[in-house]
Amino acid sequence: MKYGYVRVSSGDQNEERQLLAMEAKEVEKRHIYVDKQSGKNFNRPQYRRLVNRLRTGDILYILSIDRLGRNYQEIQEQWRILTKEIGIDICVLDMPLLNTRNGKDLMGTFIADLVLQILSFVAQNERENIRKRQAEGIAAARERGIQFGRPRLKAPNDFGVIVKQWENKGISIEEVQEQCGMSRATFYRKMKEYKLTRGSKK
């Protein structure tokens, strides 16, 4: 049975190129499993479903080794599980040397294992470089004063009056939330900050 595995790192990335590659190999759509998440590990729902479906003699197509994953040791381990324990063949479409149907003699196996080690190392190295570039970019942006995440919610100008009314039981917490436009937890936090600020000014 032919199967295909497709992975993109996030929901806004396009998997069309990988799907077209599966179609070219005449893999049925119902046998193509797609994950939209990071390749840092193999805890992915569609990948786990795929592994449970695979049987000895099946063949699995992936477009490139980094679509399988980006963790060097885990790629090696999954490759062993798939080819040795389950007994399937794997064909990496953009790397003909990584086709376990070919070269099943000692030399062929040695070359395939060597190529796998090199490519899986490159995949993990690229992932680590991406993370490093992202961290450097965020640090540089913060130095320029760029803020990340949701902007902090500001308390209304009459926040002190609202707090006093609430403490004197003049208004309910629901009315406080409506007037301030914030959740109960945010109100409590803002009230604490407000009191600390007032205390420091005394």
C-alpha positions in Angstrom: 0.0 0.0 0.0 1.2 3.5 -0.8 1.2 6.2 1.8 2.3 9.8 1.9 3.3 12.1 4.7 3.2 15.9 4.4 4.2 18.4 7.0 4.3 22.2 7.1 5.4 24.1 10.2 2.3 26.2 10.6 -1.3 26.6 9.5 -0.6 29.5 7.2 2.1 27.6 5.1 1.1 25.9 1.9 1.4 22.2 1.5 0.4 22.1 -2.2 3.9 21.3 -3.5 4.1 18.3 -1.3 0.6 17.1 -2.2 1.4 17.4 -5.9 4.4 15.2 -5.3 2.2 12.6 -3.7 -0.2 12.8 -6.5 2.6 12.2 -9.0 3.3 9.0 -7.2 -0.4 8.0 -7.4 -0.9 8.0 -3.6 -4.6 8.1 -2.8 -5.8 11.2 -1.0 -7.1 9.0 1.9 -3.6 7.6 2.4 -1.9 11.0 2.6 -1.5 12.3 6.2 -0.9 16.0 6.8 0.4 17.7 9.9 0.6 21.5 10.4 3.1 21.9 13.2 6.8 22.0 14.1 9.2 19.2 13.2 11.0 19.4 16.5 9.6 16.1 17.6 7.3 13.3 16.4 4.4 13.9 18.8 2.1 14.9 15.9 -1.5 13.5 15.5 -1.5 12.7 11.9 2.0 11.1 12.0 0.9 8.9 14.9 -2.2 7.8 12.9 -0.1 7.1 9.9 2.4 4.9 11.9 -0.5 2.9 13.3 -1.8 2.2 9.8 1.5 1.1 8.3 2.1 -2.6 7.6 5.1 -4.7 6.4 5.6 -4.2 2.7 3.9 -0.7 2.5 5.8 2.2 1.1 5.9 5.7 2.5 6.6 8.8 0.4 7.9 12.1 1.8 9.1 15.0 -0.3 12.3 15.7 1.8 13.8 14.5 5.0 13.1 17.7 6.8 9.3 17.1 6.2 9.7 14.0 8.3 11.3 15.9 11.1 14.1 18.3 12.3 15.5 16.4 15.3 18.6 14.5 14.3 18.3 11.6 16.8 14.6 11.3 16.5 14.7 11.1 12.7 17.2 8.3 13.0 15.0 6.5 15.5 11.8 6.8 13.5 13.6 5.6 10.4 14.7 2.5 12.3 11.2 1.9 13.6 9.6 2.3 10.2 12.1 0.3 8.2 13.2 -2.3 10.7 10.4 -2.9 13.2 7.4 -2.3 11.0 9.2 -3.3 7.8 8.1 -0.7 5.3 10.0 1.0 2.6 10.6 4.8 2.5 11.2 7.0 -0.5 12.5 10.5 0.0 11.5 12.1 -3.3 14.1 14.8 -3.5 16.9 12.5 -2.5 17.0 9.3 -4.7 19.7 7.7 -2.5 17.1 7.6 0.3 14.9 5.0 -1.3 15.0 1.8 0.7 13.6 -0.2 -2.3 17.0 0.3 -4.0 20.4 -0.9 -3.0 19.3 -3.5 -0.4 22.8 -5.0 -0.4 25.4 -4.0 2.2 26.9 -1.2 0.2 23.5 0.3 -0.7 22.4 0.2 2.9 25.6 1.8 4.0 25.3 4.7 1.6 21.6 5.2 2.4 22.4 5.2 6.2 25.2 7.7 5.6 23.1 10.0 3.5 20.3 9.8 6.1 22.7 10.8 8.9 24.0 13.8 6.9 20.6 15.0 5.9 19.0 14.6 9.3 21.9 16.5 10.8 21.4 19.3 8.3 17.7 19.4 9.1 18.3 19.8 12.8 21.1 22.4 12.2 18.8 24.5 10.0 16.1 24.4 12.7 18.5 25.6 15.3 19.7 28.3 13.0 16.1 29.4 12.4 15.6 29.6 16.2 18.8 31.6 16.7 17.9 34.1 13.9 14.4 34.5 15.4 15.9 35.2 18.9 18.4 37.6 17.5 15.6 39.4 15.5 13.4 39.7 18.6 16.2 41.0 20.7 17.1 43.6 18.1 13.5 44.7 17.8 13.2 45.1 21.6 16.3 47.2 21.6 14.5 49.5 19.1 11.5 49.7 21.5 9.2 47.4 19.6 6.8 45.6 21.9 5.6 42.1 21.4 2.3 40.5 22.4 -1.0 42.2 23.1 -0.7 45.9 24.2 -1.3 46.4 27.9 -4.8 47.4 28.8 -4.9 50.9 30.3 -7.1 51.8 33.2 -9.7 54.5 32.7 -8.9 58.0 33.9 -11.4 57.7 36.7 -10.1 54.3 37.8 -9.4 55.5 41.4 -13.1 56.6 41.7 -14.3 53.3 40.4 -12.0 51.4 42.9 -13.4 53.5 45.8 -17.0 52.9 44.7 -16.4 49.2 44.5 -14.6 49.0 47.9 -17.5 50.9 49.5 -19.9 48.4 47.8 -21.4 51.2 45.8 -21.1 49.2 42.6 -20.8 45.5 41.8 -17.8 43.7 40.3 -19.9 43.3 37.1 -20.4 47.1 36.9 -16.7 47.6 37.5 -15.9 45.3 34.6 -18.3 47.1 32.3 -17.0 50.6 33.2 -13.4 49.6 32.9 -13.7 47.3 29.9 -11.6 44.6 31.5 -11.9 41.1 33.0 -12.2 40.6 36.7 -8.6 39.3 37.0 -7.3 42.3 35.1 -9.2 44.6 37.4 -7.8 43.0 40.5 -4.3 43.3 39.0 -4.8 46.9 38.0 -6.2 47.8 41.4 -3.1 46.3 43.1 -0.8 48.3 40.8 -2.9 51.4 41.4 -2.6 51.0 45.2 1.1 50.3 45.0 1.6 53.4 42.9 -0.4 55.5 45.3 1.6 54.1 48.3 4.9 55.0 46.7 3.8 58.6 46.2 3.0 59.1 49.8 
